[in-house]
Amino acid sequence: AMALLLCVLTMTVQTARAQWSGSGTEADQYKITTTSDLNALATKVNSGTTYENTYFRLENNIEYGGGSTTSTNFTPIGNNTYDHTFRGNFNGNHMTISGVRVYRNGGNDDYSYVGIFGATYGKAEIYDLTVSDAVFTGYRYVGGIVGFQRGGTVTRCTVTSSVYIYAPDSDGAQWHGGISGSNSDKVTNCVSSATLRMGNAYIARSEERFSRNAETD
């Protein structure tokens, strides 16, 4: 019975570690190859694993299949809880994440923190990533790469013209951007051509190149 228990425990640990190939070090980064891999990262971070000093690399383009502007097929990586923020290193490897839909149409922070990364903190690094054919809707802190960049850097990232950032027509809706909805660190050498809208009203097409230090609230 003891041997069987040890076998089950060993299999459980191996399964937990087998979600991504690699070991998460700089020399042997965790490799993300499928939507399931990226979803697993969101699940882990949103459950309290911050991955500080851990390295991830996108191995190929990731396609979520799209859908209507009011559908959801992805959960952002990180949320509004302090210890549920991404603090690791994410190497986009010049690949593209496309077809993402996140629809959070409400009037409080439960409908906020939207992007590929909902929230980053500390020494998080995100670089060499492109996002295309995506629709992000949220009340506050909505960006094509990061919704709430409370620490960490975003470098050499691109958000294409096929990305739409929507704010619901609610009082207090704010902090929306092509790259980062709100940031207190650095966004460097990034390009956004995303379209921003408030409710059904067109706001602007964000055709900008970002190379700047933090803009505080």
Disulfide bonds with the S-S distance in Angstrom:
none
